[in-house]
Amino acid sequence: MENKLLRTLAGEPAAIPPIWMMRQAGRYLPEYRALRAKAGSFLDLCLTPDLAAEATLQPVRRFDLDAAILFADILLIPYALGQDLAFIESEGPRLSPIIGEEKIGAFRDRNVVERLAPVLETVRRTRAALSSDKALIGFAGAPWTVATYMLAGGPLKEPASLRGLWYDRRPFLSALIELLIDKTIDYLIAQIDAGADVVQLFDTWAGALPWPVLDAVSVGPMNKIALAVKSARPGTPVIFFPRGVGEKAGEYLAMGSCDGFGIDYAMDPAFARRELSARTVVQGGLDPLAVVAGGKTMTDAAAVYLKLFHDVPYIFNLGHGLVPETPPENVAALVEFVRSSTWR
């Protein structure tokens, strides 16, 4: 198998780990900003295949990364279900109307794959443009994180506050999570059929949930999606990234449904090496702000992960996405450092 990321996810250690970065396409790149201006709006960029494919490919061309990740957004499923979606400059996404019980039945009949056909075309175009040694990662937001936006109409300062719905309106919250499980399975399978080699589930707001709620809205749903995807498309690796779950990370691995597990920058890498790497392939961990700082600050921080995981399958990545103020030259230096012998 030529593809380093796929070899690693299959359990093969590499002397130099594969590297890609969350939010590797975005505002820190001047070529992305030009593309974004051409598109007119962020949503238009996501739904215009030639532009979205170009955005997906830009960081791979610039940095020779081992994988491209589909340029899209986790809120495209609510958009496909029928909520209006807009991205407001300096504010973030807005969804309307806020979802209530009366919408669950109507949304269940919506075909998200059909409405997101432009995204699938982006996958096809990107896979056709990538060389065989580069993996294409498809993705979706995990049900809990997507639900927080659908229920609030946009981002919240404390998304975990919505856990109150588990106590007050459990049938409604359960029905919404089940709806999102089903639609996410359909969407990820369609991405694989269009050419995605790997899929990743992002549960950005999984942190700060007490165990019974976390199990019900995050751990269980992510495992259910992964098992369904792997049953429908055997051999396709699935990566989980539930941000902020700390020592509860191992609970996500109990069913053996994921091939890789992304760790955030707050997790002790020694804990991840000791407790997680024997059960799955660990991915990521580096603080994105260390990349902003650059220089020795960045390389010393990166070396911690490279040394800890040198003898097991590991994917070098960040503990969250690149931020807009990241100097592109620091990203280039980081890639060079990971692929050098300096850290050994």
N, C-alpha and C positions, 0 to 999 in steps of 0.2 A: 504494500500500500504506500503510495508516494506521499500522501497528504499527512503532514506531521501532526496536525490537530486531531485528525481521525485516528491516527496510530496511538496518540496519547490517550484519547478517550476509550480506546480499546484495551488500555492497560499497559502500554509499552513505555517504559521510562526513556527519556531522551537526554543526551548529554547537554544539549541546549534546548530548553523548553520552547514549545510554540508560544507565540506572543500575539495578542490582539488586545484592544482596549475598548471598554464600554464608552459610548459616546465618542468613538474615534472620528466620526463624521460630525462636523458641527461648527459653531461660530468662531472657534479659535483658528480655523483655516481660512485664509483669504479667498481661496477658490470656492469654498462653500458659501461665503458671504455673497460672492458674485452670483452664484447659482440661486441663492435664496432671493436676491433682488430680482432676478429674472423671472422667478416663479410667481411673484406677486403676494403670496401668502404661504404660511407654513403648511396648511392643509393642502393647498394646491400643489406644493412641492411633493408632499407624500403621495398624492394621487395622480401625478403625472409621470408615467413610467420612465420616459427617457431622462427626465431630470432626477428622479429618485434613484435610478440606477447609477447615474453619474455621481450623485452624492455618496452612494454606497462604495463606489470604486475609488474615489479621490484619496482617502487615507492609505489604501493598499498600494496605490501607485506611488504616493509620496514616500511612504515609510517601508515598503516591502513587508507588510505584516503577513502573518500566516493565515489570516481569515478576514473576510468581509462580513459585517453584520448588516442585515437589511435595513435600509433607511425607511423608517415608518414611525408609528407612535402607538403607545399602548392603548390610547383611547379611540382607535379606529373601530374596535368592536362596538362600543356604545353608539358611535356614529352610524355604523352599519345596522344597528338595531333600531335606529330612528330618533335618537337624541340629536339635537342640533349641536354642532361642535365648532368652536371658534378659539383661536389662540390670540390673546390680547397682549400686545407689547408691554413688557415690564410687569405683567400680572400673571400670565400663564393661561392654561386652558379654561374654557367655560363650556359647560354642558347644560342644555335646557330642553324641555322642562325637567326639573328634578324628578327622579323616578319614584313612583308610589306603587302600592299594591295593584292598582288597576291596570298598570302597564305590563305586568309580568306575562299574562296570557297573550297579549298582542305581540310582545317581543319574541315569544317562543316560536312563533310562526315565521319570523323573519329569516331570510337566507343570507347570512353574513358573507359567505363565500362569493355569492353572486354580486353583492354590492361592493365587495373589496377586490373585484377582478383586476383593477389597475395595480394593486399591490402585488398580486400574483404574476402579472406581466412584468413588473419590476424584478421579481425573483428570476423569472425566465431570462430576461435580458442580462441580468447581472451574472448568472451562472454561465451563460454563453460567452461572456467577456472575460471571465476569470480563467486562469490556467488551472490545470488539474491538481497542482500542488497547493492551491489555495482553497480553503473551505468557505462555504457560504452558510452563515448562521441566520436562520429565521427566528422569530420571537413573538411572544405575546405577553401582555400583562397578566399576572395571576389574578384569579377572581376577586380576592379581597381588595387588592390595590385598585383594580378597575372599579369595583363597587363603591369605594370611598368617593371617587370623583362623581359617579352617577348619583349618589345619595346627597352629596353636598353641592353639586353643580360646578365644582372646581376644586382646586387644592385647598387643604385645611392646614392650619398650623399644627394641629394635633390630630391626625387621622385616627389614632387609636381611641379617641373619644367616641367614635361611632360604635365601639364595642357595646355601648349601652343598648343598641338595637338587639343584641343577642339576648339580653335579659327582658327587654320590653316588647319587642316585636319579632320574636324568634322565627315564627313561620314565614314572615315576609323576608327576613334576611336570608334564611335557608333557601327559600325559593329563588331569590336573586342569585345567590352563589351557585345553585344548581343550574340555573339558566346559563350563567357565564361559564361554568364547566363545560356544558354541552357545546356552546358556541366556540369556545377556545379550542376544543378538540377538533371540531370541523375546520377551523381556520389553520391550525398548525398542520393538519394532514394535507390540506390544500397547498400550503407552502412547501411541504416536502415533495408533493407531486409536481410542483412547479420547478423544483431544483434545489431546495435547501438541503444541505448535507447534515446539519445539526439544528436543533431548536432549543431555545432558552426561554424559561419562564421567569419573569421579573416580579417579585413581590416586594416592592420598595417599602411598603408601609406595614410589613409584618412585625416589626419591632414593637415593644411595649404592650403586647397583648398577653393577658394571663393565659395559663396553659389550656384550660378547657375551650376558651374562645380561639386561641391560636390553632389548636387541633381541628376545630370545626370549620374555620374559615380559611386556613392557609395550608397546614400540613396535609390534611385529608384531601382537599381539592387539588393541590398540586400533584400529589401521588395519583389521584384518580385520572387526571389529565395525562400524566406521563405513561401510566399503564395502558390507557386506551390508545394513545399515539403509537406506543411500541408494539401493541398487539396488531394495530392496523398496518403499520409500516415497520416490520421487524428490521433491526439493524441500524435504525436511525438513533443516534445518541441524543439524550435529553439532559440539559443542564438546568439546575435550579439556582436562583439567586434570591433568597429571602433575607432581605437586609435587616440587620439589627436583632437577630434572634439569639445571638450569643451561644450560651451553653445548650440551648434547645436545638441547635443545629442537627445533632444526631438523630432527633426524632423524625426528621425529614427522610432519613436514610433507612428507616426500619423496614420498608417494603421493597427495597432494592430497585426502585423504579427509575432512579436517575443515574446517569453515567458520570456527571460532573457536578460539583457543588461550589458555587461562587461564595467567597468569604468577603465580608466588608472590612473596611480599614480599622474598625473598632475591635475586631476579633483578634485575640492573641494568636499569632501565627504558630507558636509552639503548641497551643491547644489544638489548632487545626491539624498540625502534623501528627500529633499524638492520637487524637480522638477520631479524626475524619479520614485521613489519607489511607488507612487500611481498608476502608469501606467504599471509597469512591475516589475519583480524581478531583483534587482540590484545584480551584482556579482563583487567581486574583489576590487581593489583600492590600496592595500598595495604596497609600493615601494619595488621592489626586493632587492635593496641595503640595506634596513633596515634588511632584512634577512641575508645578508652577515655580517652586523655589529653584529647581534645577541643581546643577553642579554636584558637589560632594554630598550635600543634603539628600539629593535624589538617589544618587548611586549607593550611598550607605544604606538607605532605607530599602532599596531594591535588593541589595545583596543579602539582607536578612532572609528574604523569601527564597532566593536562589540557593542559598546554602542549606537552609532547613529542608527544602524539598528536592535536593539534588539527586537523591537516590530512589525517588518514586515518581510515577507519572504526575506531572504538574503542568498547569497552563498559566503562564505569566500574564497577569492582567491587573487592573486596579480594583480597589475596594469600593468604588462607585465610579461614575462617569467623569471623563475629562471636563473641566470647567472652561468657560469662554475665555478667561484671561490666561490660559496656558500658552506659553511661547511654543510655536511649532518646532523650533530648533531644540527645545528640551525633549520633546517627544522623539525626535530623531536621535538625540544623544542617548536616551533611555533604550531605544531599540538596539543601538550599537553596543551599549554596555551589556545588555542581556545576552547578546550573541558573541561577546568577547570572552576571553579567558581571565579577565581582570578580577572578577569576583571570586574565582575559585581559590 
